[in-house]
């Protein structure tokens, strides 16, 4: 036997990473959301007034597809967490079948059987580095049961769009914390090839604002607020960055308020917009427009409460005050 020739060790190649599964989860959830959002948008913009409930009754297959995608995203999130310990924990079968000994041929990771969905939950909680409570387990089980009814039988349940949108946002927040839904959605569309020709302002004004407002209307203020670190139940304001896009034809009328005082107190001098993620300095002075009680003004130009250009009114107010002060100064000299 020639001991100078050492057989090489076999390997399991193409091991998935934590990020691989996290990107898959985000893609599935984005698709699940878009199925519902785009269909609802078509219903709303249809030339004829459509009965929304009747349309969704007919299109239950679309909602079924969303559930399957949500379930797939949940499994991808669990696999991502497990990968942070070791991707080998995702493999089913006997360890003696692994091609890791001298003389073994390499074998790709995706050529092995993966552990079952039932085992996946146990491995996820056993290896989780974060502390989870019964809420996330209840969410996983709830979606699993709905998905199984769809995939393994003929589901008689009538799915509700509001509940599914809530499930999508819950999946993000339970696995990745507050702001994760919106941050991932923004990232997904910024990197989308279809949006290559649009600048950031155009995307934020046209693409994002509709989805943000849609989710808020669909699940309600209270449920929506729990998915953001900013208190979205507080008084909201126009964002000057979103309100003044370079292309004035993007929106006929901008009437969305997604900016909030930061910090959340009366003497705050900043507003933070969750749509564009920008901070803007503001002045706390009364709006000069009749009927507006706003006190949040941007660059002495725009009232972020009523959305009107107040530069002329403020300039006139300054002029009158200066005239009064000058008059008092002259009177005092006499």
C-alpha positions in Angstrom: 0.0 0.0 0.0 1.4 3.4 -1.0 1.0 5.6 2.1 2.3 8.6 0.2 -1.1 9.0 -1.6 -3.7 10.2 0.8 -7.3 10.0 -0.4 -9.1 13.3 0.0 -12.1 13.7 2.4 -15.5 13.9 0.8 -17.6 17.0 1.4 -21.2 18.2 1.5 -21.1 21.1 -0.8 -23.3 24.2 -1.4 -24.2 24.6 2.2 -26.9 27.2 2.7 -26.3 30.2 4.9 -28.5 32.0 7.4 -28.9 34.8 4.8 -30.0 32.5 2.0 -33.0 31.4 4.0 -33.7 34.9 5.2 -33.8 36.2 1.6 -36.1 33.3 0.7 -38.5 34.2 3.6 -38.6 37.8 2.6 -39.3 36.9 -1.1 -42.2 34.6 -0.1 -43.8 37.2 2.2 -43.4 39.9 -0.3 -45.1 37.8 -3.0 -47.9 36.8 -0.5 -48.5 40.5 0.2 -48.4 41.5 -3.4 -51.0 38.9 -4.4 -53.5 40.4 -2.1 -52.5 44.1 -2.6 -52.5 44.0 -6.4 -55.8 42.2 -6.6 -57.5 44.6 -4.2 -56.0 47.5 -6.2 -57.5 46.0 -9.4 -60.9 45.7 -7.7 -60.7 49.3 -6.5 -59.6 50.8 -9.8 -62.0 48.7 -12.0 -64.1 50.6 -14.4 -67.2 49.0 -12.9 -67.9 49.0 -9.2 -67.2 45.5 -8.0 -68.4 43.7 -5.0 -65.1 43.1 -3.2 -66.5 40.2 -1.1 -67.9 38.4 -4.2 -64.6 38.9 -6.1 -62.5 37.4 -3.3 -65.0 34.5 -3.0 -64.2 33.7 -6.6 -60.5 34.2 -6.1 -60.0 32.1 -3.0 -57.2 30.3 -4.9 -55.1 33.5 -4.7 -55.5 33.7 -1.0 -54.7 30.0 -0.7 -51.4 30.7 -2.6 -50.7 33.5 -0.1 -51.1 31.1 2.8 -48.7 28.6 1.2 -46.2 31.4 0.7 -46.5 32.5 4.3 -46.0 29.0 5.6 -42.9 28.6 3.3 -41.6 31.9 4.7 -42.0 30.7 8.3 -40.1 27.5 7.5 -37.4 29.5 5.8 -37.1 31.8 8.9 -36.7 28.8 11.2 -34.1 27.3 8.8 -32.2 30.6 8.8 -32.1 30.5 12.6 -30.9 26.9 12.7 -28.2 27.7 10.1 -26.7 30.1 12.6 -25.8 27.0 14.6 -25.2 24.5 11.8 -26.9 23.8 8.4 -26.2 20.1 9.0 -29.0 20.1 11.5 -31.4 20.5 8.6 -30.5 17.2 7.1 -32.6 14.1 7.4 -31.3 10.5 7.3 -28.4 8.6 8.8 -25.1 10.4 9.5 -23.2 7.3 8.2 -24.6 8.3 4.7 -22.7 11.6 4.8 -19.9 11.7 2.2 -17.3 13.0 4.6 -14.8 10.1 4.9 -11.6 9.7 2.8 -12.4 8.5 -0.7 -16.0 9.6 -0.6 -17.4 11.7 -3.5 -18.7 15.1 -2.8 -22.5 15.5 -2.6 -24.5 18.7 -2.7 -26.6 19.8 0.2 -29.8 19.9 -1.9 -29.4 16.2 -2.8 -30.2 15.2 0.7 -33.6 14.9 2.3 -34.5 17.8 4.7 -36.0 17.2 8.1 -39.8 17.2 8.3 -41.9 20.2 9.2 -42.7 18.6 12.6 -39.0 18.1 13.4 -38.1 21.5 12.1 -40.1 23.2 14.8 -38.3 21.2 17.5 -34.8 21.9 16.1 -35.7 25.6 15.8 -36.7 26.1 19.4 -33.8 23.9 20.6 -31.2 25.9 18.8 -32.8 29.4 18.9 -30.4 32.1 20.1 -33.3 34.5 20.7 -35.9 34.1 23.5 -39.3 33.3 22.1 -42.6 32.9 23.9 -45.8 31.0 23.1 -46.9 33.7 20.7 -44.6 32.7 17.9 -45.3 29.0 18.4 -49.1 29.7 18.2 -48.5 31.7 15.0 -46.4 28.8 13.4 -49.1 26.3 14.3 -52.0 28.4 13.1 -50.5 28.9 9.7 -49.4 25.3 9.5 -52.9 24.1 10.1 -54.4 26.4 7.5 -51.8 25.4 4.9 -52.3 21.7 5.5 -56.0 22.1 5.0 -55.3 23.7 1.6 -52.5 21.4 0.5 -53.7 18.0 1.8 -57.4 18.4 1.4 -60.2 20.6 0.1 -60.4 23.6 2.4 -63.8 24.8 3.2 -62.5 27.8 5.1 -63.1 31.2 3.5 -59.9 33.2 3.9 -60.0 36.9 4.9 -57.7 39.4 3.2 -57.3 41.5 6.4 -56.3 38.5 8.4 -53.8 37.4 5.9 -52.1 40.8 5.7 -52.0 40.7 9.5 -50.4 37.2 9.4 -47.7 38.5 6.9 -46.7 41.4 9.1 -46.9 39.2 12.2 -44.4 36.8 10.6 -41.9 39.6 10.0 -42.2 41.1 13.5 -42.2 37.8 15.4 -39.0 36.6 13.7 -37.1 39.8 13.1 -38.7 42.5 15.3 -40.3 45.8 14.7 -39.7 47.7 11.5 -38.6 44.5 9.7 -41.7 44.3 7.4 -41.2 47.8 6.1 -37.4 47.7 5.9 -37.5 44.4 4.0 -40.2 45.6 1.6 -38.3 48.8 0.8 -35.0 46.8 0.3 -36.8 44.3 -2.0 -38.2 47.0 -4.3 -35.0 49.1 -4.3 -33.1 46.1 -5.7 -35.8 45.0 -8.1 -34.6 45.2 -11.8 -38.0 46.6 -12.9 -37.3 49.7 -10.7 -33.8 50.4 -12.0 -34.8 53.6 -13.8 -36.6 55.1 -10.9 -34.9 57.2 -8.3 -35.4 56.8 -4.6 -37.9 59.6 -4.3 -40.1 58.2 -7.1 -40.1 54.8 -5.5 -41.0 56.1 -2.1 -43.7 58.4 -3.4 -45.4 56.0 -5.8 -44.6 52.3 -4.9 -44.2 52.4 -1.2 -46.8 54.9 0.0 -49.6 52.9 -1.5 -48.5 49.7 0.2 -47.9 51.4 3.5 -51.4 53.0 3.5 -53.0 49.8 2.3 -51.7 47.7 5.2 -52.7 50.4 7.7 -56.2 50.5 6.4 -56.4 46.7 6.1 -55.4 45.7 9.6 -56.3 48.9 11.6 -54.3 51.5 13.6 -53.8 49.3 16.7 -52.5 46.2 14.9 -50.4 48.3 12.5 -48.7 50.2 15.3 -47.2 47.1 16.9 -45.0 46.5 13.8 -43.1 49.8 14.1 -40.7 51.3 16.7 -42.3 54.7 16.0 -45.7 55.2 17.6 -47.9 55.3 14.4 -51.0 56.0 16.6 -49.7 59.4 17.4 -50.5 62.6 15.4 -49.1 62.3 11.9 -47.8 64.9 9.5 -46.9 65.4 5.9 -43.3 64.6 5.0 -41.7 67.4 2.9 -39.3 64.9 1.2 -42.2 62.6 0.1 -44.5 65.6 -0.7 -42.2 67.4 -3.0 -40.9 64.8 -5.6 -38.9 66.0 -8.5 -41.5 64.6 -10.9 -44.7 66.5 -10.1 -46.7 64.2 -12.2 -46.1 61.1 -10.0 -49.2 61.8 -8.0 -52.0 64.2 -8.8 -52.5 64.9 -5.1 -50.3 63.8 -2.2 -52.5 63.4 0.9 -50.5 60.8 2.9 -49.2 61.6 6.4 -46.5 59.2 7.5 -44.2 61.6 9.4 -44.1 61.7 13.2 -42.5 64.0 15.8 -39.3 62.7 17.1 -39.0 62.4 20.0 -42.7 62.2 20.7 -43.2 65.4 22.7 -44.4 68.9 22.3 -41.0 70.6 21.9 -39.7 68.1 19.3 -37.7 69.7 16.6 -37.5 66.7 14.2 -40.0 64.7 12.3 -39.3 61.1 11.2 -41.1 59.7 8.1 -41.5 55.9 8.1 -42.2 55.9 4.4 -38.9 57.4 3.2 -37.0 56.9 6.5 -35.8 60.5 6.5 -35.6 63.0 9.4 -36.4 66.7 8.8 -35.9 69.7 11.1 -39.0 71.6 11.8 -40.0 74.8 13.5 -42.8 74.9 16.1 -44.7 78.0 15.0 -48.4 78.5 14.4 -49.6 78.0 10.8 -50.9 81.3 9.4 -53.6 79.6 7.3 -57.1 80.2 8.5 -58.7 77.1 10.0 -55.4 75.2 10.5 -54.3 74.7 14.0 -50.9 73.2 13.0 -47.6 74.2 14.7 -45.2 72.1 12.6 -43.5 74.2 9.8 -40.7 73.0 7.5 -38.1 75.6 6.5 -40.7 78.5 6.9 -42.2 77.2 3.7 -44.6 74.3 4.3 -47.1 73.5 7.0 -46.9 69.8 7.6 -50.4 69.7 9.1 -52.4 71.3 6.3 -49.8 70.7 3.6 -50.0 74.3 2.3 -47.2 76.6 1.2 -47.1 79.3 3.9 -43.9 81.1 2.9 -45.8 84.3 1.7 -48.0 84.4 4.8 -45.0 83.9 7.2 -43.0 86.5 5.3 -45.9 89.0 5.6 -46.3 88.2 9.3 -42.6 88.8 9.9 -42.8 92.1 8.0 -45.8 93.2 10.2 -44.0 92.3 13.4 -40.8 94.1 12.2 -42.9 97.2 11.4 -44.5 97.1 14.9 -41.0 96.7 16.5 -39.6 99.5 14.4 -42.6 101.7 15.4 -42.0 100.9 19.1 -38.3 101.7 18.7 -39.1 105.1 17.1 -41.7 105.9 19.8 -39.2 105.0 22.5 -36.7 107.5 21.1 -39.1 110.4 21.2 
